[in-house]
Amino acid sequence: MSKIDTQKMIAHLNSKWHGKPCPMCGSGPWNVQDSSFQLTEFNQGGMIIGGPLIPVVPVVCANCGNTVLVNGIVAHVVDVPPAKPGESK
């Protein structure tokens, strides 16, 4: 499990979202999860070993449950792992 700095994530959201309400219910508040998760490329139900991964942080509306996934690398709360020799980013 990968814990994130929730205060850093909240600061990122405040600078980008500017306090906007949930687009589903028009309310909120938003709750930031303290863990990151990963999206993997869909392969008809099979796992792609060594395939691309996207680290995401769920942000959940406390009123209706609408969940937005924010890229943890773009939000600077997940470190990019160093490339292996011979591997391009």
PDB file of N, CA, C and O in Angstrom:
ATOM      1  N   MET A   1       0.848  -1.178   0.000  1.00  0.00           N
ATOM      2  CA  MET A   1       0.000   0.000   0.000  1.00  0.00           C
ATOM      3  C   MET A   1       0.890   1.236   0.000  1.00  0.00           C
ATOM      4  O   MET A   1       1.921   1.275   0.672  1.00  0.00           O
ATOM      5  N   SER A   2       0.489   2.220  -0.744  1.00  0.00           N
ATOM      6  CA  SER A   2       1.287   3.433  -0.875  1.00  0.00           C
ATOM      7  C   SER A   2       0.527   4.622  -0.284  1.00  0.00           C
ATOM      8  O   SER A   2      -0.458   5.079  -0.863  1.00  0.00           O
ATOM      9  N   LYS A   3       0.981   5.121   0.863  1.00  0.00           N
ATOM     10  CA  LYS A   3       0.357   6.288   1.497  1.00  0.00           C
ATOM     11  C   LYS A   3       0.871   7.561   0.835  1.00  0.00           C
ATOM     12  O   LYS A   3       2.022   7.638   0.404  1.00  0.00           O
ATOM     13  N   ILE A   4      -0.004   8.550   0.767  1.00  0.00           N
ATOM     14  CA  ILE A   4       0.386   9.822   0.167  1.00  0.00           C
ATOM     15  C   ILE A   4       0.288  10.928   1.210  1.00  0.00           C
ATOM     16  O   ILE A   4      -0.320  10.749   2.265  1.00  0.00           O
ATOM     17  N   ASP A   5       0.881  12.047   0.909  1.00  0.00           N
ATOM     18  CA  ASP A   5       0.787  13.240   1.753  1.00  0.00           C
ATOM     19  C   ASP A   5      -0.529  13.936   1.400  1.00  0.00           C
ATOM     20  O   ASP A   5      -0.612  14.652   0.402  1.00  0.00           O
ATOM     21  N   THR A   6      -1.554  13.719   2.226  1.00  0.00           N
ATOM     22  CA  THR A   6      -2.879  14.265   1.909  1.00  0.00           C
ATOM     23  C   THR A   6      -2.889  15.792   1.894  1.00  0.00           C
ATOM     24  O   THR A   6      -3.634  16.392   1.120  1.00  0.00           O
ATOM     25  N   GLN A   7      -2.078  16.428   2.734  1.00  0.00           N
ATOM     26  CA  GLN A   7      -2.035  17.892   2.730  1.00  0.00           C
ATOM     27  C   GLN A   7      -1.489  18.429   1.409  1.00  0.00           C
ATOM     28  O   GLN A   7      -1.954  19.451   0.905  1.00  0.00           O
ATOM     29  N   LYS A   8      -0.498  17.728   0.852  1.00  0.00           N
ATOM     30  CA  LYS A   8       0.052  18.119  -0.443  1.00  0.00           C
ATOM     31  C   LYS A   8      -0.998  17.911  -1.541  1.00  0.00           C
ATOM     32  O   LYS A   8      -1.112  18.719  -2.462  1.00  0.00           O
ATOM     33  N   MET A   9      -1.760  16.820  -1.430  1.00  0.00           N
ATOM     34  CA  MET A   9      -2.818  16.554  -2.405  1.00  0.00           C
ATOM     35  C   MET A   9      -3.917  17.610  -2.310  1.00  0.00           C
ATOM     36  O   MET A   9      -4.400  18.090  -3.335  1.00  0.00           O
ATOM     37  N   ILE A  10      -4.312  17.971  -1.104  1.00  0.00           N
ATOM     38  CA  ILE A  10      -5.335  19.004  -0.907  1.00  0.00           C
ATOM     39  C   ILE A  10      -4.862  20.343  -1.472  1.00  0.00           C
ATOM     40  O   ILE A  10      -5.642  21.069  -2.089  1.00  0.00           O
ATOM     41  N   ALA A  11      -3.590  20.667  -1.261  1.00  0.00           N
ATOM     42  CA  ALA A  11      -3.041  21.913  -1.807  1.00  0.00           C
ATOM     43  C   ALA A  11      -3.103  21.895  -3.336  1.00  0.00           C
ATOM     44  O   ALA A  11      -3.430  22.905  -3.961  1.00  0.00           O
ATOM     45  N   HIS A  12      -2.790  20.753  -3.929  1.00  0.00           N
ATOM     46  CA  HIS A  12      -2.869  20.624  -5.397  1.00  0.00           C
ATOM     47  C   HIS A  12      -4.310  20.834  -5.866  1.00  0.00           C
ATOM     48  O   HIS A  12      -4.553  21.578  -6.816  1.00  0.00           O
ATOM     49  N   LEU A  13      -5.256  20.184  -5.203  1.00  0.00           N
ATOM     50  CA  LEU A  13      -6.664  20.313  -5.596  1.00  0.00           C
ATOM     51  C   LEU A  13      -7.156  21.744  -5.428  1.00  0.00           C
ATOM     52  O   LEU A  13      -7.876  22.258  -6.284  1.00  0.00           O
ATOM     53  N   ASN A  14      -6.775  22.387  -4.337  1.00  0.00           N
ATOM     54  CA  ASN A  14      -7.188  23.781  -4.126  1.00  0.00           C
ATOM     55  C   ASN A  14      -6.653  24.701  -5.214  1.00  0.00           C
ATOM     56  O   ASN A  14      -7.335  25.635  -5.636  1.00  0.00           O
ATOM     57  N   SER A  15      -5.427  24.434  -5.670  1.00  0.00           N
ATOM     58  CA  SER A  15      -4.842  25.299  -6.702  1.00  0.00           C
ATOM     59  C   SER A  15      -5.446  25.038  -8.083  1.00  0.00           C
ATOM     60  O   SER A  15      -5.441  25.926  -8.935  1.00  0.00           O
ATOM     61  N   LYS A  16      -5.963  23.839  -8.310  1.00  0.00           N
ATOM     62  CA  LYS A  16      -6.512  23.488  -9.620  1.00  0.00           C
ATOM     63  C   LYS A  16      -8.042  23.560  -9.680  1.00  0.00           C
ATOM     64  O   LYS A  16      -8.607  24.011 -10.677  1.00  0.00           O
ATOM     65  N   TRP A  17      -8.707  23.117  -8.614  1.00  0.00           N
ATOM     66  CA  TRP A  17     -10.178  23.042  -8.614  1.00  0.00           C
ATOM     67  C   TRP A  17     -10.824  24.328  -8.111  1.00  0.00           C
ATOM     68  O   TRP A  17     -11.991  24.584  -8.408  1.00  0.00           O
ATOM     69  N   HIS A  18     -10.099  25.128  -7.367  1.00  0.00           N
ATOM     70  CA  HIS A  18     -10.593  26.404  -6.841  1.00  0.00           C
ATOM     71  C   HIS A  18     -11.908  26.256  -6.072  1.00  0.00           C
ATOM     72  O   HIS A  18     -12.794  27.104  -6.186  1.00  0.00           O
ATOM     73  N   GLY A  19     -12.036  25.174  -5.286  1.00  0.00           N
ATOM     74  CA  GLY A  19     -13.197  24.980  -4.419  1.00  0.00           C
ATOM     75  C   GLY A  19     -14.486  24.629  -5.135  1.00  0.00           C
ATOM     76  O   GLY A  19     -15.568  24.826  -4.582  1.00  0.00           O
ATOM     77  N   LYS A  20     -14.398  24.114  -6.350  1.00  0.00           N
ATOM     78  CA  LYS A  20     -15.601  23.765  -7.111  1.00  0.00           C
ATOM     79  C   LYS A  20     -16.358  22.629  -6.426  1.00  0.00           C
ATOM     80  O   LYS A  20     -15.746  21.721  -5.863  1.00  0.00           O
ATOM     81  N   PRO A  21     -17.702  22.681  -6.477  1.00  0.00           N
ATOM     82  CA  PRO A  21     -18.498  21.606  -5.884  1.00  0.00           C
ATOM     83  C   PRO A  21     -18.485  20.362  -6.771  1.00  0.00           C
ATOM     84  O   PRO A  21     -17.981  20.385  -7.894  1.00  0.00           O
ATOM     85  N   CYS A  22     -19.034  19.309  -6.258  1.00  0.00           N
ATOM     86  CA  CYS A  22     -19.168  18.058  -7.003  1.00  0.00           C
ATOM     87  C   CYS A  22     -20.057  18.285  -8.226  1.00  0.00           C
ATOM     88  O   CYS A  22     -21.135  18.863  -8.089  1.00  0.00           O
ATOM     89  N   PRO A  23     -19.639  17.848  -9.416  1.00  0.00           N
ATOM     90  CA  PRO A  23     -20.465  18.044 -10.609  1.00  0.00           C
ATOM     91  C   PRO A  23     -21.714  17.160 -10.634  1.00  0.00           C
ATOM     92  O   PRO A  23     -22.633  17.425 -11.409  1.00  0.00           O
ATOM     93  N   MET A  24     -21.764  16.132  -9.815  1.00  0.00           N
ATOM     94  CA  MET A  24     -22.924  15.233  -9.797  1.00  0.00           C
ATOM     95  C   MET A  24     -24.057  15.779  -8.931  1.00  0.00           C
ATOM     96  O   MET A  24     -25.213  15.792  -9.354  1.00  0.00           O
ATOM     97  N   CYS A  25     -23.726  16.231  -7.718  1.00  0.00           N
ATOM     98  CA  CYS A  25     -24.775  16.656  -6.786  1.00  0.00           C
ATOM     99  C   CYS A  25     -24.741  18.154  -6.493  1.00  0.00           C
ATOM    100  O   CYS A  25     -25.663  18.684  -5.873  1.00  0.00           O
ATOM    101  N   GLY A  26     -23.685  18.839  -6.933  1.00  0.00           N
ATOM    102  CA  GLY A  26     -23.567  20.274  -6.685  1.00  0.00           C
ATOM    103  C   GLY A  26     -23.231  20.614  -5.252  1.00  0.00           C
ATOM    104  O   GLY A  26     -23.326  21.769  -4.837  1.00  0.00           O
ATOM    105  N   SER A  27     -22.838  19.607  -4.498  1.00  0.00           N
ATOM    106  CA  SER A  27     -22.567  19.810  -3.075  1.00  0.00           C
ATOM    107  C   SER A  27     -21.135  19.401  -2.760  1.00  0.00           C
ATOM    108  O   SER A  27     -20.198  19.834  -3.431  1.00  0.00           O
ATOM    109  N   GLY A  28     -20.977  18.605  -1.784  1.00  0.00           N
ATOM    110  CA  GLY A  28     -19.678  18.142  -1.304  1.00  0.00           C
ATOM    111  C   GLY A  28     -19.793  17.935   0.184  1.00  0.00           C
ATOM    112  O   GLY A  28     -20.906  17.711   0.662  1.00  0.00           O
ATOM    113  N   PRO A  29     -18.763  17.991   0.923  1.00  0.00           N
ATOM    114  CA  PRO A  29     -17.368  18.305   0.597  1.00  0.00           C
ATOM    115  C   PRO A  29     -16.652  17.098  -0.016  1.00  0.00           C
ATOM    116  O   PRO A  29     -17.175  15.984  -0.047  1.00  0.00           O
ATOM    117  N   TRP A  30     -15.440  17.364  -0.500  1.00  0.00           N
ATOM    118  CA  TRP A  30     -14.597  16.322  -1.059  1.00  0.00           C
ATOM    119  C   TRP A  30     -13.725  15.722   0.045  1.00  0.00           C
ATOM    120  O   TRP A  30     -13.252  16.440   0.927  1.00  0.00           O
ATOM    121  N   ASN A  31     -13.513  14.404  -0.007  1.00  0.00           N
ATOM    122  CA  ASN A  31     -12.596  13.711   0.897  1.00  0.00           C
ATOM    123  C   ASN A  31     -11.479  13.092   0.071  1.00  0.00           C
ATOM    124  O   ASN A  31     -11.737  12.389  -0.907  1.00  0.00           O
ATOM    125  N   VAL A  32     -10.239  13.353   0.465  1.00  0.00           N
ATOM    126  CA  VAL A  32      -9.077  12.799  -0.224  1.00  0.00           C
ATOM    127  C   VAL A  32      -8.654  11.523   0.487  1.00  0.00           C
ATOM    128  O   VAL A  32      -8.463  11.518   1.703  1.00  0.00           O
ATOM    129  N   GLN A  33      -8.509  10.444  -0.270  1.00  0.00           N
ATOM    130  CA  GLN A  33      -8.026   9.194   0.293  1.00  0.00           C
ATOM    131  C   GLN A  33      -6.532   9.325   0.594  1.00  0.00           C
ATOM    132  O   GLN A  33      -5.833  10.094  -0.065  1.00  0.00           O
ATOM    133  N   ASP A  34      -6.046   8.588   1.571  1.00  0.00           N
ATOM    134  CA  ASP A  34      -4.633   8.706   1.940  1.00  0.00           C
ATOM    135  C   ASP A  34      -3.755   7.648   1.273  1.00  0.00           C
ATOM    136  O   ASP A  34      -2.583   7.498   1.619  1.00  0.00           O
ATOM    137  N   SER A  35      -4.323   6.920   0.321  1.00  0.00           N
ATOM    138  CA  SER A  35      -3.573   5.895  -0.408  1.00  0.00           C
ATOM    139  C   SER A  35      -3.667   6.142  -1.903  1.00  0.00           C
ATOM    140  O   SER A  35      -4.636   6.720  -2.394  1.00  0.00           O
ATOM    141  N   SER A  36      -2.653   5.697  -2.612  1.00  0.00           N
ATOM    142  CA  SER A  36      -2.722   5.736  -4.073  1.00  0.00           C
ATOM    143  C   SER A  36      -3.019   4.323  -4.558  1.00  0.00           C
ATOM    144  O   SER A  36      -2.702   3.338  -3.892  1.00  0.00           O
ATOM    145  N   PHE A  37      -3.625   4.252  -5.714  1.00  0.00           N
ATOM    146  CA  PHE A  37      -3.968   2.983  -6.338  1.00  0.00           C
ATOM    147  C   PHE A  37      -3.404   3.015  -7.748  1.00  0.00           C
ATOM    148  O   PHE A  37      -2.865   4.037  -8.174  1.00  0.00           O
ATOM    149  N   GLN A  38      -3.518   1.915  -8.477  1.00  0.00           N
ATOM    150  CA  GLN A  38      -2.978   1.933  -9.820  1.00  0.00           C
ATOM    151  C   GLN A  38      -3.988   1.417 -10.820  1.00  0.00           C
ATOM    152  O   GLN A  38      -4.705   0.447 -10.576  1.00  0.00           O
ATOM    153  N   LEU A  39      -4.022   2.102 -11.963  1.00  0.00           N
ATOM    154  CA  LEU A  39      -4.798   1.641 -13.103  1.00  0.00           C
ATOM    155  C   LEU A  39      -3.847   0.909 -14.020  1.00  0.00           C
ATOM    156  O   LEU A  39      -2.717   1.346 -14.242  1.00  0.00           O
ATOM    157  N   THR A  40      -4.306  -0.195 -14.546  1.00  0.00           N
ATOM    158  CA  THR A  40      -3.503  -0.932 -15.514  1.00  0.00           C
ATOM    159  C   THR A  40      -4.250  -0.978 -16.843  1.00  0.00           C
ATOM    160  O   THR A  40      -5.469  -0.810 -16.889  1.00  0.00           O
ATOM    161  N   GLU A  41      -3.519  -1.202 -17.903  1.00  0.00           N
ATOM    162  CA  GLU A  41      -4.119  -1.299 -19.227  1.00  0.00           C
ATOM    163  C   GLU A  41      -5.027  -2.529 -19.298  1.00  0.00           C
ATOM    164  O   GLU A  41      -4.649  -3.609 -18.844  1.00  0.00           O
ATOM    165  N   PHE A  42      -6.219  -2.365 -19.866  1.00  0.00           N
ATOM    166  CA  PHE A  42      -7.159  -3.475 -20.014  1.00  0.00           C
ATOM    167  C   PHE A  42      -6.666  -4.408 -21.105  1.00  0.00           C
ATOM    168  O   PHE A  42      -6.255  -3.967 -22.179  1.00  0.00           O
ATOM    169  N   ASN A  43      -6.711  -5.712 -20.818  1.00  0.00           N
ATOM    170  CA  ASN A  43      -6.257  -6.710 -21.778  1.00  0.00           C
ATOM    171  C   ASN A  43      -7.218  -7.896 -21.757  1.00  0.00           C
ATOM    172  O   ASN A  43      -6.817  -9.025 -21.477  1.00  0.00           O
ATOM    173  N   GLN A  44      -8.478  -7.631 -22.054  1.00  0.00           N
ATOM    174  CA  GLN A  44      -9.501  -8.691 -22.094  1.00  0.00           C
ATOM    175  C   GLN A  44      -9.493  -9.543 -20.824  1.00  0.00           C
ATOM    176  O   GLN A  44      -9.703 -10.755 -20.892  1.00  0.00           O
ATOM    177  N   GLY A  45      -9.256  -8.926 -19.677  1.00  0.00           N
ATOM    178  CA  GLY A  45      -9.278  -9.641 -18.403  1.00  0.00           C
ATOM    179  C   GLY A  45      -7.950 -10.254 -18.002  1.00  0.00           C
ATOM    180  O   GLY A  45      -7.819 -10.738 -16.878  1.00  0.00           O
ATOM    181  N   GLY A  46      -6.959 -10.249 -18.886  1.00  0.00           N
ATOM    182  CA  GLY A  46      -5.650 -10.805 -18.563  1.00  0.00           C
ATOM    183  C   GLY A  46      -4.720  -9.721 -18.039  1.00  0.00           C
ATOM    184  O   GLY A  46      -4.919  -8.537 -18.313  1.00  0.00           O
ATOM    185  N   MET A  47      -3.722 -10.122 -17.296  1.00  0.00           N
ATOM    186  CA  MET A  47      -2.756  -9.190 -16.738  1.00  0.00           C
ATOM    187  C   MET A  47      -1.597  -9.011 -17.706  1.00  0.00           C
ATOM    188  O   MET A  47      -1.068  -9.984 -18.243  1.00  0.00           O
ATOM    189  N   ILE A  48      -1.207  -7.767 -17.922  1.00  0.00           N
ATOM    190  CA  ILE A  48      -0.049  -7.474 -18.766  1.00  0.00           C
ATOM    191  C   ILE A  48       1.143  -7.263 -17.841  1.00  0.00           C
ATOM    192  O   ILE A  48       1.217  -6.260 -17.131  1.00  0.00           O
ATOM    193  N   ILE A  49       2.068  -8.203 -17.852  1.00  0.00           N
ATOM    194  CA  ILE A  49       3.256  -8.100 -17.005  1.00  0.00           C
ATOM    195  C   ILE A  49       4.174  -7.039 -17.595  1.00  0.00           C
ATOM    196  O   ILE A  49       4.535  -7.107 -18.770  1.00  0.00           O
ATOM    197  N   GLY A  50       4.551  -6.056 -16.775  1.00  0.00           N
ATOM    198  CA  GLY A  50       5.447  -5.003 -17.229  1.00  0.00           C
ATOM    199  C   GLY A  50       4.750  -3.938 -18.047  1.00  0.00           C
ATOM    200  O   GLY A  50       5.409  -3.087 -18.645  1.00  0.00           O
ATOM    201  N   GLY A  51       3.414  -3.970 -18.086  1.00  0.00           N
ATOM    202  CA  GLY A  51       2.665  -2.975 -18.846  1.00  0.00           C
ATOM    203  C   GLY A  51       2.603  -1.648 -18.119  1.00  0.00           C
ATOM    204  O   GLY A  51       3.067  -1.530 -16.985  1.00  0.00           O
ATOM    205  N   PRO A  52       2.028  -0.647 -18.772  1.00  0.00           N
ATOM    206  CA  PRO A  52       1.957   0.683 -18.174  1.00  0.00           C
ATOM    207  C   PRO A  52       1.004   0.722 -16.974  1.00  0.00           C
ATOM    208  O   PRO A  52      -0.030   0.055 -16.953  1.00  0.00           O
ATOM    209  N   LEU A  53       1.384   1.517 -15.988  1.00  0.00           N
ATOM    210  CA  LEU A  53       0.577   1.723 -14.785  1.00  0.00           C
ATOM    211  C   LEU A  53       0.378   3.213 -14.577  1.00  0.00           C
ATOM    212  O   LEU A  53       1.272   4.011 -14.857  1.00  0.00           O
ATOM    213  N   ILE A  54      -0.792   3.585 -14.088  1.00  0.00           N
ATOM    214  CA  ILE A  54      -1.062   4.985 -13.757  1.00  0.00           C
ATOM    215  C   ILE A  54      -1.432   5.044 -12.278  1.00  0.00           C
ATOM    216  O   ILE A  54      -2.452   4.478 -11.884  1.00  0.00           O
ATOM    217  N   PRO A  55      -0.625   5.718 -11.445  1.00  0.00           N
ATOM    218  CA  PRO A  55      -0.976   5.854 -10.035  1.00  0.00           C
ATOM    219  C   PRO A  55      -2.050   6.923  -9.879  1.00  0.00           C
ATOM    220  O   PRO A  55      -1.901   8.039 -10.377  1.00  0.00           O
ATOM    221  N   VAL A  56      -3.139   6.576  -9.183  1.00  0.00           N
ATOM    222  CA  VAL A  56      -4.244   7.510  -8.997  1.00  0.00           C
ATOM    223  C   VAL A  56      -4.604   7.628  -7.522  1.00  0.00           C
ATOM    224  O   VAL A  56      -4.410   6.700  -6.736  1.00  0.00           O
ATOM    225  N   VAL A  57      -5.138   8.803  -7.169  1.00  0.00           N
ATOM    226  CA  VAL A  57      -5.606   9.060  -5.810  1.00  0.00           C
ATOM    227  C   VAL A  57      -7.107   9.339  -5.902  1.00  0.00           C
ATOM    228  O   VAL A  57      -7.515  10.283  -6.578  1.00  0.00           O
ATOM    229  N   PRO A  58      -7.942   8.525  -5.228  1.00  0.00           N
ATOM    230  CA  PRO A  58      -9.374   8.780  -5.246  1.00  0.00           C
ATOM    231  C   PRO A  58      -9.738  10.001  -4.401  1.00  0.00           C
ATOM    232  O   PRO A  58      -9.251  10.174  -3.284  1.00  0.00           O
ATOM    233  N   VAL A  59     -10.605  10.838  -4.963  1.00  0.00           N
ATOM    234  CA  VAL A  59     -11.163  11.988  -4.257  1.00  0.00           C
ATOM    235  C   VAL A  59     -12.674  11.778  -4.312  1.00  0.00           C
ATOM    236  O   VAL A  59     -13.257  11.723  -5.394  1.00  0.00           O
ATOM    237  N   VAL A  60     -13.313  11.661  -3.130  1.00  0.00           N
ATOM    238  CA  VAL A  60     -14.699  11.229  -3.039  1.00  0.00           C
ATOM    239  C   VAL A  60     -15.601  12.327  -2.479  1.00  0.00           C
ATOM    240  O   VAL A  60     -15.281  12.950  -1.467  1.00  0.00           O
ATOM    241  N   CYS A  61     -16.736  12.557  -3.151  1.00  0.00           N
ATOM    242  CA  CYS A  61     -17.738  13.485  -2.629  1.00  0.00           C
ATOM    243  C   CYS A  61     -18.408  12.833  -1.426  1.00  0.00           C
ATOM    244  O   CYS A  61     -18.950  11.733  -1.538  1.00  0.00           O
ATOM    245  N   ALA A  62     -18.375  13.495  -0.288  1.00  0.00           N
ATOM    246  CA  ALA A  62     -18.954  12.954   0.937  1.00  0.00           C
ATOM    247  C   ALA A  62     -20.479  12.927   0.880  1.00  0.00           C
ATOM    248  O   ALA A  62     -21.105  12.207   1.658  1.00  0.00           O
ATOM    249  N   ASN A  63     -21.089  13.692  -0.020  1.00  0.00           N
ATOM    250  CA  ASN A  63     -22.540  13.740  -0.118  1.00  0.00           C
ATOM    251  C   ASN A  63     -23.101  12.610  -0.976  1.00  0.00           C
ATOM    252  O   ASN A  63     -23.997  11.890  -0.535  1.00  0.00           O
ATOM    253  N   CYS A  64     -22.583  12.444  -2.207  1.00  0.00           N
ATOM    254  CA  CYS A  64     -23.187  11.469  -3.125  1.00  0.00           C
ATOM    255  C   CYS A  64     -22.282  10.282  -3.456  1.00  0.00           C
ATOM    256  O   CYS A  64     -22.746   9.296  -4.028  1.00  0.00           O
ATOM    257  N   GLY A  65     -20.999  10.365  -3.105  1.00  0.00           N
ATOM    258  CA  GLY A  65     -20.080   9.265  -3.382  1.00  0.00           C
ATOM    259  C   GLY A  65     -19.394   9.342  -4.732  1.00  0.00           C
ATOM    260  O   GLY A  65     -18.585   8.473  -5.057  1.00  0.00           O
ATOM    261  N   ASN A  66     -19.697  10.364  -5.531  1.00  0.00           N
ATOM    262  CA  ASN A  66     -18.994  10.521  -6.800  1.00  0.00           C
ATOM    263  C   ASN A  66     -17.492  10.473  -6.526  1.00  0.00           C
ATOM    264  O   ASN A  66     -16.999  11.145  -5.620  1.00  0.00           O
ATOM    265  N   THR A  67     -16.776   9.682  -7.303  1.00  0.00           N
ATOM    266  CA  THR A  67     -15.343   9.506  -7.088  1.00  0.00           C
ATOM    267  C   THR A  67     -14.576   9.946  -8.322  1.00  0.00           C
ATOM    268  O   THR A  67     -14.849   9.508  -9.439  1.00  0.00           O
ATOM    269  N   VAL A  68     -13.606  10.825  -8.091  1.00  0.00           N
ATOM    270  CA  VAL A  68     -12.732  11.324  -9.148  1.00  0.00           C
ATOM    271  C   VAL A  68     -11.344  10.743  -8.881  1.00  0.00           C
ATOM    272  O   VAL A  68     -10.862  10.767  -7.748  1.00  0.00           O
ATOM    273  N   LEU A  69     -10.710  10.224  -9.926  1.00  0.00           N
ATOM    274  CA  LEU A  69      -9.356   9.699  -9.797  1.00  0.00           C
ATOM    275  C   LEU A  69      -8.378  10.732 -10.336  1.00  0.00           C
ATOM    276  O   LEU A  69      -8.456  11.126 -11.500  1.00  0.00           O
ATOM    277  N   VAL A  70      -7.456  11.168  -9.481  1.00  0.00           N
ATOM    278  CA  VAL A  70      -6.476  12.181  -9.850  1.00  0.00           C
ATOM    279  C   VAL A  70      -5.118  11.500 -10.017  1.00  0.00           C
ATOM    280  O   VAL A  70      -4.695  10.727  -9.157  1.00  0.00           O
ATOM    281  N   ASN A  71      -4.441  11.790 -11.124  1.00  0.00           N
ATOM    282  CA  ASN A  71      -3.128  11.214 -11.384  1.00  0.00           C
ATOM    283  C   ASN A  71      -2.143  11.669 -10.303  1.00  0.00           C
ATOM    284  O   ASN A  71      -1.895  12.864 -10.144  1.00  0.00           O
ATOM    285  N   GLY A  72      -1.589  10.715  -9.569  1.00  0.00           N
ATOM    286  CA  GLY A  72      -0.687  11.016  -8.464  1.00  0.00           C
ATOM    287  C   GLY A  72       0.638  11.619  -8.888  1.00  0.00           C
ATOM    288  O   GLY A  72       1.249  12.364  -8.123  1.00  0.00           O
ATOM    289  N   ILE A  73       1.095  11.310 -10.101  1.00  0.00           N
ATOM    290  CA  ILE A  73       2.351  11.883 -10.594  1.00  0.00           C
ATOM    291  C   ILE A  73       2.137  13.350 -10.940  1.00  0.00           C
ATOM    292  O   ILE A  73       2.945  14.201 -10.568  1.00  0.00           O
ATOM    293  N   VAL A  74       1.049  13.653 -11.653  1.00  0.00           N
ATOM    294  CA  VAL A  74       0.748  15.037 -12.019  1.00  0.00           C
ATOM    295  C   VAL A  74       0.527  15.886 -10.773  1.00  0.00           C
ATOM    296  O   VAL A  74       0.920  17.052 -10.734  1.00  0.00           O
ATOM    297  N   ALA A  75      -0.107  15.296  -9.748  1.00  0.00           N
ATOM    298  CA  ALA A  75      -0.364  16.012  -8.498  1.00  0.00           C
ATOM    299  C   ALA A  75       0.879  16.090  -7.609  1.00  0.00           C
ATOM    300  O   ALA A  75       0.852  16.743  -6.567  1.00  0.00           O
ATOM    301  N   HIS A  76       1.952  15.437  -8.008  1.00  0.00           N
ATOM    302  CA  HIS A  76       3.233  15.436  -7.274  1.00  0.00           C
ATOM    303  C   HIS A  76       3.110  14.822  -5.877  1.00  0.00           C
ATOM    304  O   HIS A  76       3.753  15.283  -4.935  1.00  0.00           O
ATOM    305  N   VAL A  77       2.277  13.776  -5.747  1.00  0.00           N
ATOM    306  CA  VAL A  77       2.181  13.066  -4.471  1.00  0.00           C
ATOM    307  C   VAL A  77       2.685  11.630  -4.594  1.00  0.00           C
ATOM    308  O   VAL A  77       2.775  10.910  -3.599  1.00  0.00           O
ATOM    309  N   VAL A  78       3.012  11.218  -5.822  1.00  0.00           N
ATOM    310  CA  VAL A  78       3.597   9.901  -6.076  1.00  0.00           C
ATOM    311  C   VAL A  78       4.872  10.122  -6.873  1.00  0.00           C
ATOM    312  O   VAL A  78       4.869  10.826  -7.883  1.00  0.00           O
ATOM    313  N   ASP A  79       5.954   9.520  -6.417  1.00  0.00           N
ATOM    314  CA  ASP A  79       7.240   9.653  -7.113  1.00  0.00           C
ATOM    315  C   ASP A  79       7.277   8.765  -8.341  1.00  0.00           C
ATOM    316  O   ASP A  79       6.773   7.642  -8.328  1.00  0.00           O
ATOM    317  N   VAL A  80       7.877   9.280  -9.397  1.00  0.00           N
ATOM    318  CA  VAL A  80       8.085   8.484 -10.609  1.00  0.00           C
ATOM    319  C   VAL A  80       9.257   7.570 -10.368  1.00  0.00           C
ATOM    320  O   VAL A  80      10.341   8.042 -10.025  1.00  0.00           O
ATOM    321  N   PRO A  81       9.072   6.250 -10.538  1.00  0.00           N
ATOM    322  CA  PRO A  81      10.218   5.361 -10.336  1.00  0.00           C
ATOM    323  C   PRO A  81      11.270   5.581 -11.425  1.00  0.00           C
ATOM    324  O   PRO A  81      10.936   5.890 -12.569  1.00  0.00           O
ATOM    325  N   PRO A  82      12.538   5.420 -11.058  1.00  0.00           N
ATOM    326  CA  PRO A  82      13.594   5.623 -12.059  1.00  0.00           C
ATOM    327  C   PRO A  82      13.474   4.581 -13.169  1.00  0.00           C
ATOM    328  O   PRO A  82      13.111   3.431 -12.920  1.00  0.00           O
ATOM    329  N   ALA A  83      13.785   5.000 -14.396  1.00  0.00           N
ATOM    330  CA  ALA A  83      13.748   4.082 -15.531  1.00  0.00           C
ATOM    331  C   ALA A  83      14.863   3.057 -15.397  1.00  0.00           C
ATOM    332  O   ALA A  83      15.958   3.362 -14.925  1.00  0.00           O
ATOM    333  N   LYS A  84      14.562   1.838 -15.821  1.00  0.00           N
ATOM    334  CA  LYS A  84      15.576   0.788 -15.820  1.00  0.00           C
ATOM    335  C   LYS A  84      16.498   1.025 -17.005  1.00  0.00           C
ATOM    336  O   LYS A  84      16.086   1.637 -17.990  1.00  0.00           O
ATOM    337  N   PRO A  85      17.751   0.547 -16.931  1.00  0.00           N
ATOM    338  CA  PRO A  85      18.682   0.738 -18.064  1.00  0.00           C
ATOM    339  C   PRO A  85      18.072   0.199 -19.364  1.00  0.00           C
ATOM    340  O   PRO A  85      17.560  -0.920 -19.403  1.00  0.00           O
ATOM    341  N   GLY A  86      18.134   1.006 -20.418  1.00  0.00           N
ATOM    342  CA  GLY A  86      17.611   0.613 -21.714  1.00  0.00           C
ATOM    343  C   GLY A  86      16.125   0.849 -21.874  1.00  0.00           C
ATOM    344  O   GLY A  86      15.564   0.564 -22.932  1.00  0.00           O
ATOM    345  N   GLU A  87      15.473   1.368 -20.837  1.00  0.00           N
ATOM    346  CA  GLU A  87      14.025   1.604 -20.873  1.00  0.00           C
ATOM    347  C   GLU A  87      13.770   3.081 -21.069  1.00  0.00           C
ATOM    348  O   GLU A  87      14.401   3.906 -20.408  1.00  0.00           O
ATOM    349  N   SER A  88      12.868   3.433 -21.955  1.00  0.00           N
ATOM    350  CA  SER A  88      12.538   4.850 -22.157  1.00  0.00           C
ATOM    351  C   SER A  88      11.281   5.184 -21.395  1.00  0.00           C
ATOM    352  O   SER A  88      10.437   4.325 -21.140  1.00  0.00           O
ATOM    353  N   LYS A  89      11.169   6.488 -21.023  1.00  0.00           N
ATOM    354  CA  LYS A  89       9.983   6.937 -20.287  1.00  0.00           C
ATOM    355  C   LYS A  89       8.940   7.413 -21.243  1.00  0.00           C
ATOM    356  O   LYS A  89       7.863   7.834 -20.821  1.00  0.00           O
TER     357      LYS A  89
END
